[in-house]
Amino acid sequence: MQYLFSVIHDRADLADPDEMAAIHVFNERIQAEGHWVFAGGLGAPDTATVIDNRGGEAVFTDGPYLESKEYLAGFWVIEASDLDVALKLASEGSKACNRKVEVRPFL
């Protein structure tokens, strides 16, 4: 089963060198163990563009979808045999990146 690990951050700074090193080690380990599907860091919320094409014409808005102290800073998509394995990996990922991680299964 695949899971999305959303990395939640609440400051404007990016990962420092120690955090980046820990993330790299975590990424290498989950690749070696066969859990890795895809991962990436995201630009700051002020780099976002929201597109709403529910009406007759697309509307483009600069900035994040919603104003919040916390934002999505990055993510992992992982493969795990069950939720318990995913939660254990997310706990280790949270420690590596020094940020909160939300876990959600793909349907």
N, C-alpha and C positions, 0 to 999 in steps of 0.2 A: 504494500500500500504506500502511496506517496503522501507526504505532508509538506505544508508550507510553514516555514519558520520565519516569521516577520520580526525583524530587529527594530525595536522601539527605542528612540533616543529623545532626550529632552534638553539637549544643549546644542549650541551652534557649532561647536568644535567637532572635528573629525577624529577618527581613531589615532591615538598617538603611536609612536614606533613600537612600544611594548605590546600594545593591544594588537597592532597589525601582525607582529611576530606570532602572538598567541593564536590569532585567527588563521594564519598560514599553517601552523602546526595542526590545528583542529581540521582545517580543510584537507590537508594531506592525509590525516588519519581516516576521515570518513570516506575519502576516495579509495584508500587502500582496503577498507572494510566493505566496500560495495554499497555504501549508503548515499553517496553523492549522485545527484541528478544535475543540478544547476545552482549557481549562487551569484550574487552580485551586490555591490554597494550602489546606492542611489545618490543623485545630486541633492543639494539642500532644497527644502520646500519652495524657496523663492525662485527656483529654476523651473518649476512645474508650469504646465499649461493644461487647463481643463477645457475639454470640448463637449458641448451639449448640442446634440443633433436630434433632439426629440421633437422639435418643431419643424417648420418649413425650411429653415436655414440653420446651418451650424453656427454656434456662437463660441468664440474662443476667448478664454479669460486667463490672463497671466496670474501666476501664483497658485498656491495650494487649493485643493478642493474645499477644505475647511480650515479655519484658523484654530490652532491648538498648540499647547505647550509641547506636546509629544508628537512625533512624526515617524513615518517609516523611513529608516535610514539604510536598510538593506534587507536581504532575504536569502534563505536557502530553500531549495526544493530537495527533499531527501526521500529515500526509499527505506522503509522500516517494516519489519514483520508485523508489528502491532503498535498500539498507542503507548504501551509501557516503554518500548524501545525508543520510540520517537521522543517521549518526554525525557528520557535519560539523555539522549543526544542533545535535545534542546537545552537542558540544564548545563551540559558541558559547553555548548555554543554560547550560552549567555555568559558563562564565566570567561570564556576566551575573548569575547568582544566587549565585556564589561557593560552590557546593556540588557534590558528586558527583552525576552523573546516570547512571542505569541505563537502557539502551535495550532494549526487547523488542518484537518484532513481534506484531500481532494475527493470529490465524489465520483 
